[in-house]
Amino acid sequence: MPTPVVAIVGRPNVGKSTLFNRLAGERISIVEDKPGITRDRIYASSEWLDHKFRMIDTGGIEVGEEDEILYRIREQAELAMHEADVIIFLVDGQDGVTNADKEVAQILYRTRKPIVLAVNKLDNPKMMQTIYDFYELGFGEPFGISTSHGTGLGDMLDEVAKNFPEDYDASYPEDVIKVSMIGRPNVGKSSLVNALLGEERVMVSEIAGTTRDAVDTEFVYDDQDYVLIDTAGMRKRGKVYENTERYSVMRAMSAIERSDVCCLVINAEEGIIEQDKKIVGYALEAGRAIIILVNKWDVLEKNDKTAIEFEKQIRKEFPFMPWAPVLFVSAKTKQRVHKILGMVKTASEHHSMRIPTSTVNSIIEDAVTMIAPPTDKGRKCRVYYTTQVAVRPPSFAVFVNDPELMHFSYQRYLENKLRDSFGFEGTPIKLFIRKRKQDEKN
């Protein structure tokens, strides 16, 4: 099953985005002391002890307001609640129980979802006694927290984790390659799934947004087990008018997280637009292997340079992933569809490739000998040794004398040397620059 989803809900200016950022471990949501700053749902992954989950930060619920923006904020929050397995209802301990809190509580009662009530802004321990006032909201024991100081979050998260579905961590066997089709609506994702499977296993329609849910299809090809995940198309925010289609974004992102390889499907007729970059950004953030499929290739008028020029445009628009292979296909005529799974398998193998430390060090040492690391004001960066620390994606720790001296361009140079030696086609590589401790040796 997909990773559990936790929605953070409450009236404006109670600290939802601050809590979200602290649990995410980085400053993702905009934090400003003004109501209504967070207007759309924002997503991030987090974990507590052995539990991984996905969070949704929502705009504050303003009940009774007729303003269009406030209406949309309330609508987004309700959609987030619909998607969530557990809801954190955040209130302001300094304000006490307000009428707005009671009205939000009435909305939460109707969700029939597990609710964890968190009383925020209890920065002073003497204020903890005020949490008893919040029992009247009807959600059981309130948890006193301070998002600014990070206190009380452990007990709150323990309660959140208790409400996760028991079988949420069920997964496919390790040797199964999980593939998701991602992209904007109506680019042909479902049609490509059907072309690959050779039968109508997924509903196909010319109406944008037909696929509402992520659909898993298991099959075997050339003695390899696969799971194909057909996802709902991601449409640019502000362009989505149908509530049920809004649900698709969260499900598509969950599908990305469950995948080993993501196939970004682009419409050859429309070319590349900004939304394509945003969509593939979700897959990059999750560290997934990526293949670019240009669908509907059969409808273009082509000459002997069309494919070359189109790929040049792809490389120009996606300069951050020159390692992603490109394949021009047609779900309708099945042109080159038979090559997709071979590329997927290669990308998956490279995504999980592990290189012996001695071999990695040999490559990096040669690279350093050819081009020395950068210097800054007479200080020279020294690379001591490198080791692979993870796979999916391949991740390497590079130990140096001072991480601040390691320029981004030199990191890219080292990454390219690793790719020259091992390929890593279709997968991102992560380099972690670490300071070598005094007691460590080469």
C-alpha positions in Angstrom: 0.0 0.0 0.0 1.1 3.6 -0.5 2.9 5.5 2.3 0.5 6.9 4.9 -0.6 10.5 4.4 -0.8 13.0 7.3 -2.7 16.3 6.7 -2.0 19.3 9.0 -5.2 21.3 9.3 -6.4 24.3 11.3 -7.5 27.9 11.0 -5.0 30.5 9.7 -1.9 31.5 11.6 -1.7 28.7 14.1 1.7 27.4 12.9 0.8 24.8 10.4 3.6 25.6 7.9 6.1 25.9 10.8 5.2 22.4 12.0 5.3 21.1 8.4 8.8 22.5 7.9 10.1 21.2 11.1 8.8 17.7 10.4 10.1 17.8 6.8 13.5 18.9 8.1 13.7 21.9 5.7 12.1 25.2 5.0 9.6 24.2 2.3 6.4 26.0 3.1 6.3 29.8 3.2 6.2 31.0 6.8 5.0 34.5 7.4 2.9 36.0 10.2 0.0 36.7 8.0 -3.2 34.6 7.5 -3.7 32.9 4.2 0.0 32.7 3.1 -0.3 29.0 2.3 -2.9 28.7 -0.4 -2.3 25.3 -1.9 -1.5 21.9 -0.5 2.2 21.4 -0.2 3.7 17.9 0.1 6.8 16.5 1.7 8.1 13.2 3.1 9.0 12.6 6.7 9.6 9.8 9.1 9.3 9.1 12.8 11.2 6.2 14.3 10.5 3.3 11.9 7.5 5.0 10.3 7.7 6.8 7.0 4.8 9.1 5.9 3.9 11.9 3.6 2.6 15.2 4.8 0.2 17.7 3.4 0.4 21.3 4.5 -2.8 23.1 3.9 -4.1 26.7 3.8 -5.9 27.8 6.9 -9.6 27.0 7.0 -11.7 30.2 7.3 -15.3 29.1 7.8 -18.0 31.4 6.8 -15.9 33.7 4.6 -17.2 34.3 1.0 -13.9 35.6 -0.4 -12.8 33.5 -3.4 -9.3 32.9 -2.1 -10.5 31.8 1.3 -13.0 29.6 -0.4 -10.3 27.9 -2.4 -8.1 27.5 0.7 -11.0 25.8 2.5 -11.6 23.6 -0.6 -7.9 22.6 -0.7 -7.9 21.8 3.0 -11.0 19.6 2.6 -9.3 17.8 -0.3 -6.2 17.2 1.8 -8.4 15.7 4.6 -10.0 13.4 2.1 -6.6 12.1 1.0 -5.2 11.8 4.6 -5.0 8.6 6.7 -4.5 10.8 9.8 -5.2 14.4 10.5 -3.3 16.7 12.8 -5.7 19.4 14.0 -3.5 22.3 15.0 -4.7 25.0 17.3 -3.2 28.1 19.0 -2.7 27.6 22.8 -2.2 31.3 23.4 -5.5 32.2 21.8 -7.5 29.5 23.7 -10.5 27.8 22.1 -12.0 30.1 19.4 -15.2 29.9 17.5 -13.2 29.3 14.4 -11.6 26.2 16.0 -15.0 24.9 16.9 -16.2 25.4 13.3 -13.1 23.6 11.9 -13.8 20.8 14.4 -17.3 20.4 12.9 -15.7 19.9 9.5 -13.3 17.3 10.9 -16.1 15.3 12.6 -17.5 14.6 9.2 -14.3 13.2 7.8 -14.5 10.1 10.2 -10.6 10.1 10.1 -8.3 9.7 13.1 -7.7 13.2 14.5 -4.7 14.1 16.6 -5.3 17.4 18.4 -2.1 19.5 18.8 -2.0 22.7 20.9 0.8 24.9 19.5 2.7 27.9 20.8 3.1 26.6 24.3 6.7 27.9 24.4 6.6 28.4 28.2 6.1 25.2 30.3 3.8 27.2 32.6 1.4 27.5 29.7 0.9 23.8 29.4 -2.1 23.9 31.8 -4.1 25.7 29.2 -4.3 22.5 27.0 -7.1 21.2 29.2 -9.5 23.9 27.8 -9.2 22.1 24.4 -10.9 18.9 25.6 -14.1 20.6 24.7 -13.3 20.2 21.0 -14.1 16.5 21.4 -11.0 14.9 20.1 -9.7 13.4 23.3 -6.3 14.2 24.8 -4.7 17.3 23.4 -0.9 17.3 22.8 0.9 20.4 23.9 3.7 21.4 21.5 5.9 24.3 20.4 6.7 24.3 16.7 9.2 27.1 17.1 11.2 25.2 19.8 10.4 21.6 18.7 9.1 20.5 22.1 6.3 18.0 22.5 6.5 16.7 18.9 7.6 13.2 19.9 4.4 12.4 21.9 2.3 13.9 19.1 4.0 11.8 16.4 3.7 8.6 18.5 -0.1 9.2 18.5 -0.1 9.9 14.8 1.8 6.7 14.0 -0.6 4.6 16.1 -3.3 5.5 13.6 -1.5 4.4 10.5 -3.1 1.5 8.6 -1.6 -1.8 9.9 -0.6 -3.1 6.4 0.6 0.2 5.0 4.2 -1.0 4.6 3.2 -4.0 2.4 5.5 -3.9 -0.6 6.5 -6.0 -3.6 9.5 -8.4 -3.6 12.9 -6.8 -4.0 13.5 -8.2 -7.5 10.3 -6.6 -8.9 10.9 -3.5 -11.0 8.2 -0.9 -10.2 7.6 1.5 -13.1 5.3 4.6 -13.0 4.1 6.6 -16.0 4.1 10.3 -15.0 3.1 13.4 -16.9 0.5 15.9 -17.7 -3.1 14.8 -18.4 -3.8 13.5 -21.9 -0.3 12.8 -23.0 -1.0 9.1 -23.5 0.1 7.5 -20.3 -2.7 5.0 -20.1 -2.4 4.2 -23.8 1.3 3.4 -23.3 0.4 1.1 -20.4 -2.1 -0.7 -22.7 0.4 -0.9 -25.5 3.0 -2.4 -23.2 0.6 -5.0 -21.8 -0.9 -5.8 -25.2 -4.4 -5.6 -23.9 -7.0 -3.1 -22.5 -6.0 -3.4 -18.9 -6.4 0.4 -18.1 -9.2 2.7 -19.1 -8.2 4.9 -21.9 -10.0 8.1 -23.0 -9.3 11.3 -24.9 -10.8 13.3 -22.0 -8.0 14.9 -20.0 -7.8 13.5 -16.4 -9.7 10.3 -17.0 -7.4 8.3 -14.8 -8.3 9.2 -11.2 -6.2 6.7 -9.3 -2.9 5.0 -9.6 -3.5 1.5 -10.9 -0.9 -1.3 -10.3 -0.6 -4.0 -12.9 1.8 -6.9 -12.3 3.2 -8.8 -15.3 6.3 -10.7 -16.4 8.4 -9.9 -19.5 11.5 -11.7 -20.5 11.7 -13.5 -17.2 11.6 -10.2 -15.3 8.8 -9.3 -12.9 7.4 -5.8 -13.3 4.7 -3.6 -11.7 3.3 -0.9 -14.0 1.7 2.0 -12.1 -0.5 4.2 -14.3 -0.9 7.6 -12.6 -3.4 10.3 -12.9 -2.1 13.2 -15.0 -0.7 16.2 -13.1 -2.3 19.4 -14.2 -0.9 22.9 -13.4 -2.3 24.4 -10.3 -5.0 27.0 -11.1 -5.9 25.0 -14.2 -7.8 22.3 -12.4 -11.5 22.9 -11.9 -12.9 19.5 -11.1 -12.5 18.4 -7.5 -11.9 14.7 -8.2 -9.0 15.6 -10.5 -7.3 17.5 -7.6 -7.1 14.2 -5.8 -4.9 12.8 -8.5 -1.8 14.8 -7.7 -1.4 13.3 -4.3 -1.9 9.8 -5.7 0.5 10.4 -8.5 3.2 11.5 -6.1 2.6 8.4 -4.0 3.1 6.4 -7.1 6.4 8.1 -7.8 7.6 7.2 -4.3 6.7 3.5 -4.8 8.5 3.4 -8.1 12.0 2.4 -9.1 11.8 3.9 -12.5 9.6 6.9 -13.6 8.8 7.3 -17.3 8.1 10.9 -18.0 5.6 11.0 -20.9 5.7 14.1 -23.2 3.2 14.9 -25.9 5.2 15.3 -29.2 2.5 17.5 -30.6 2.6 20.0 -27.8 6.3 19.8 -27.1 7.9 20.6 -23.7 6.2 23.1 -21.3 7.1 24.3 -17.8 4.8 21.8 -16.1 6.8 18.9 -17.5 9.8 20.2 -15.6 7.8 20.5 -12.4 6.5 17.0 -12.8 9.9 15.4 -13.3 11.1 17.5 -10.4 9.0 15.3 -8.1 10.7 12.2 -9.4 14.2 13.8 -9.0 13.4 14.9 -5.5 12.4 11.3 -4.7 15.7 10.0 -6.2 14.0 7.8 -8.9 15.5 6.6 -12.1 14.0 8.5 -15.1 13.3 7.7 -18.8 11.8 10.3 -21.1 9.1 9.0 -23.5 8.0 11.3 -26.3 4.6 9.9 -27.2 2.4 10.5 -30.3 5.5 10.6 -32.5 3.4 9.2 -35.3 1.4 12.3 -35.8 4.3 14.6 -36.5 5.5 15.5 -39.9 9.1 14.5 -39.8 12.4 14.6 -41.7 15.8 13.1 -41.0 16.6 15.8 -38.4 13.3 15.9 -36.5 14.3 13.5 -33.8 17.8 15.1 -33.4 16.3 18.6 -33.0 13.6 17.4 -30.6 16.2 15.7 -28.4 18.4 18.8 -28.5 15.3 20.7 -27.2 14.8 18.2 -24.5 18.5 18.5 -23.3 18.1 22.3 -23.4 14.9 22.2 -21.3 16.2 19.5 -18.9 19.8 20.4 -18.5 19.8 19.0 -14.9 19.4 15.4 -16.2 21.5 14.7 -19.3 21.7 11.1 -18.1 18.0 10.4 -18.8 17.6 8.4 -22.0 15.0 9.6 -24.6 12.8 7.3 -26.6 10.3 8.5 -29.3 7.2 6.3 -29.3 3.7 6.0 -30.4 1.1 4.2 -28.2 -1.3 4.2 -31.1 1.0 2.4 -33.7 3.2 0.8 -31.0 6.3 2.3 -32.6 9.3 1.5 -30.5 7.1 0.5 -27.5 8.9 -2.8 -27.4 12.1 -0.9 -26.4 10.6 0.7 -23.3 11.0 -2.3 -20.9 14.6 -2.9 -22.0 15.4 0.7 -21.1 13.5 0.4 -17.9 15.5 -2.7 -16.9 18.8 -1.0 -17.7 17.8 2.1 -15.7 16.7 0.0 -12.8 20.0 -2.0 -12.8 22.1 1.2 -12.8 19.8 2.7 -10.1 20.7 -0.1 -7.8 24.3 -0.5 -8.9 26.9 -0.8 -6.1 30.6 -0.2 -6.8 33.5 -1.5 -4.6 35.2 1.2 -2.6 38.6 0.4 -4.0 37.2 0.9 -7.5 35.5 4.2 -6.6 38.6 5.5 -5.0 40.7 4.6 -8.1 38.4 6.6 -10.4 38.2 9.6 -8.1 42.0 9.6 -7.5 42.6 9.6 -11.3 40.1 12.5 -11.7 41.8 14.5 -9.0 45.2 13.9 -10.6 43.9 15.1 -14.0 42.2 18.2 -12.6 43.0 19.4 -9.2 40.2 20.5 -6.8 39.5 24.2 -6.5 41.3 26.7 -4.2 39.9 29.6 -2.4 42.2 32.5 -1.1 45.1 30.2 -1.1 43.3 27.3 0.7 43.3 24.1 -1.3 40.6 21.5 -1.2 42.0 18.0 -0.6 40.0 14.9 -1.5 41.0 12.0 0.8 38.7 9.1 -0.1 35.3 8.2 -1.5 32.9 5.4 -0.7 29.4 4.5 -1.9 26.9 4.8 1.0 23.6 3.9 -0.7 21.8 2.7 -3.8 18.5 3.8 -5.4 20.0 6.2 -6.3 23.7 5.5 -6.1 25.1 7.8 -3.4 28.7 8.5 -2.6 30.4 10.2 0.4 33.4 12.2 -0.6 35.7 13.0 2.4 37.6 16.2 2.2 39.5 18.6 4.4 36.9 21.4 4.1 33.5 20.8 2.5 33.1 24.6 1.9 36.0 24.5 -0.6 34.3 21.9 -2.8 32.7 23.9 -5.5 29.5 22.7 -7.2 31.2 22.6 -10.6 33.9 20.3 -9.3 31.2 18.0 -7.8 29.7 17.8 -11.3 33.1 17.0 -12.7 33.5 14.1 -10.2 30.0 12.9 -11.0 30.8 12.9 -14.8 33.9 10.8 -14.2 31.9 8.2 -12.3 29.4 8.2 -15.2 32.2 7.8 -17.7 33.4 4.7 -15.9 30.1 3.1 -14.8 27.4 4.5 -17.0 24.6 5.1 -14.5 22.3 5.6 -17.4 18.8 6.7 -16.4 19.6 7.3 -12.7 20.6 10.4 -10.7 23.8 10.3 -8.6 24.1 11.9 -5.2 27.4 13.2 -3.9 27.7 14.0 -0.2 30.8 16.1 0.7 31.9 15.3 4.2 34.7 16.6 6.4 37.2 13.9 7.3 37.6 13.5 11.0 41.0 13.6 12.5 41.0 10.0 13.6 40.0 8.7 10.1 42.6 7.4 7.7 42.6 6.9 4.0 
